[in-house]
Amino acid sequence: MSKDTHLTETCLRSERVFDGKLMKVNRDVVRLPNGEESVREYTEHPGAAMMIPVLDDGRFVMERQFRYPLHQVFLEFPAGKIDAGEDPLDTAKRELLEETGYVAQHWDYLTTIHPVISYSTERIVLYAARGLTLQKQQLDDNEFLDIVLVEPDVLMKQVLSGEVTDVKTIIGAFWMQQNTR
């Protein structure tokens, strides 16, 4: 028996209130640890893989992309949705080529993060990609982004100044900083 049972909530009823292409939204009625009932709303997300492409000279291959929910362009590491039944490493390889035009000889699993545990099942699996060779970018239809090469110290300055706010990119930047010393 888990030592955290006194914190566990139990689902009593679940209702799908939105069934979209990318996300599904559920509203569950749960029994709380004190016996009372409450409502939990959350999105089901298929997960994603993010890669940190590192050129031989140490620069990162990054993207500038407009993100509609916040109506602005963000600097971020490449990432993409995991397709049903797809291994996250295969997602990372596919997305790296599609979005940046690069392929990598060496892949290192870094960690798995859950960026919004309060209302989403999303997980993002992070990889470092090295031994890069430029081929041809293969963007999806209606996908628009710019590729930029960024020095690690410049990225960290942008993170610390608040210019870079994408959580997966911030975690990736700190991860790389801690593991390259």
C-alpha positions in Angstrom: 0.0 0.0 0.0 1.3 3.4 -1.0 2.3 5.9 1.7 0.4 8.6 -0.2 -3.1 7.1 0.0 -4.2 9.9 2.3 -3.7 12.3 -0.6 -5.3 10.2 -3.4 -8.5 11.3 -5.1 -10.8 8.7 -6.7 -12.8 9.2 -9.9 -16.5 8.6 -9.4 -17.7 9.8 -12.8 -16.0 11.0 -15.9 -17.5 13.1 -18.8 -15.7 14.0 -22.1 -16.8 17.7 -22.6 -14.6 18.3 -25.7 -13.0 15.9 -28.2 -10.6 17.8 -30.3 -7.9 16.9 -32.8 -5.1 17.5 -30.4 -6.6 17.5 -27.0 -9.6 16.1 -25.2 -11.1 17.8 -22.2 -12.6 15.8 -19.3 -14.7 16.8 -16.3 -14.5 14.2 -13.5 -16.3 14.1 -10.2 -13.9 12.8 -7.6 -14.0 11.6 -4.0 -11.5 13.6 -2.0 -9.4 12.1 0.8 -11.8 13.5 3.4 -14.8 11.8 1.7 -16.3 14.9 0.1 -16.8 15.2 -3.7 -15.2 17.8 -6.0 -14.9 18.4 -9.8 -11.6 18.1 -11.7 -11.3 19.4 -15.3 -8.3 18.5 -17.3 -7.0 17.9 -20.8 -5.8 14.6 -22.2 -2.7 15.3 -24.3 -0.9 12.6 -26.4 2.5 13.8 -25.2 5.5 15.3 -27.0 9.2 14.9 -27.6 11.6 17.9 -27.5 15.1 17.8 -28.8 18.1 20.0 -28.0 20.1 19.9 -31.3 23.7 20.8 -30.6 26.0 21.7 -33.5 29.7 20.6 -33.3 30.6 24.2 -32.4 28.3 24.1 -29.4 25.5 26.3 -30.8 21.9 25.2 -30.4 19.5 24.8 -33.4 16.4 26.6 -32.3 13.1 27.8 -33.7 11.1 31.0 -33.7 7.5 30.2 -34.0 4.2 32.0 -33.6 2.1 30.4 -30.9 -1.6 31.3 -31.3 -2.9 30.9 -27.7 -0.5 33.7 -26.6 -0.4 35.6 -29.9 3.3 36.0 -30.0 6.5 34.5 -31.5 8.6 32.3 -29.1 12.1 31.1 -29.2 12.1 27.4 -28.4 13.8 24.1 -28.9 12.1 21.9 -31.6 9.4 19.6 -30.4 6.4 17.7 -31.7 3.4 15.6 -30.7 3.9 11.9 -30.2 1.7 10.0 -32.6 -0.4 7.1 -31.3 1.8 4.1 -30.7 5.0 6.0 -31.6 8.1 5.8 -29.5 9.1 9.2 -28.2 12.6 8.9 -29.7 11.1 8.2 -33.1 9.0 11.3 -32.7 12.1 13.3 -31.8 14.0 12.1 -34.9 11.0 12.8 -37.2 10.4 16.2 -35.8 14.0 17.2 -35.9 14.2 16.5 -39.6 10.7 18.0 -40.4 11.2 21.2 -38.5 14.9 21.9 -38.8 16.2 19.8 -41.7 18.8 18.2 -39.5 19.4 14.5 -38.7 21.5 13.4 -35.7 23.9 10.6 -35.2 23.8 10.6 -31.4 20.7 10.8 -29.2 20.8 11.0 -25.4 17.6 10.8 -23.3 17.7 13.6 -20.7 14.4 13.5 -18.8 10.7 13.5 -18.9 8.7 16.5 -17.7 5.1 17.2 -17.0 4.7 20.9 -17.8 1.2 21.6 -16.5 0.3 18.9 -13.9 -2.6 20.9 -12.6 -4.8 20.5 -15.7 -3.1 18.3 -18.3 -1.8 14.7 -18.8 0.9 16.1 -21.1 4.4 14.7 -20.8 7.4 15.9 -22.8 10.3 13.6 -23.3 13.6 15.6 -23.7 16.6 14.4 -25.8 19.9 15.9 -26.7 20.8 15.4 -30.4 24.4 15.6 -31.6 26.4 14.8 -34.7 24.1 16.9 -36.8 24.0 16.8 -40.5 21.8 19.3 -42.5 19.5 17.8 -45.0 16.3 19.4 -46.1 13.6 20.9 -43.9 10.2 19.1 -44.3 7.7 21.4 -42.6 4.1 20.2 -42.3 1.5 22.0 -44.5 0.6 25.3 -42.9 3.6 25.2 -40.5 5.7 28.3 -40.4 8.9 28.8 -38.4 12.4 30.3 -38.6 15.5 28.3 -37.7 18.1 30.2 -35.6 21.5 29.2 -34.2 22.0 30.3 -30.6 25.1 30.3 -28.4 24.4 28.5 -25.1 25.4 31.6 -23.0 23.1 33.9 -25.1 20.2 31.5 -24.5 20.8 31.5 -20.8 20.9 35.3 -20.8 17.5 35.3 -22.6 16.1 32.8 -20.1 17.3 34.7 -17.1 16.1 38.1 -18.5 12.6 36.6 -19.1 12.9 37.0 -22.8 12.6 33.2 -23.2 9.5 31.9 -21.3 8.7 28.6 -22.9 8.9 26.1 -20.0 10.3 23.2 -22.0 13.0 25.4 -23.5 13.9 26.8 -20.1 14.2 23.3 -18.6 16.3 22.2 -21.6 18.6 25.2 -21.3 19.2 24.6 -17.6 19.7 20.9 -18.2 22.3 21.5 -20.8 24.1 24.1 -18.7 24.3 21.8 -15.7 25.5 18.8 -17.8 28.2 20.6 -19.9 30.3 21.9 -17.0 
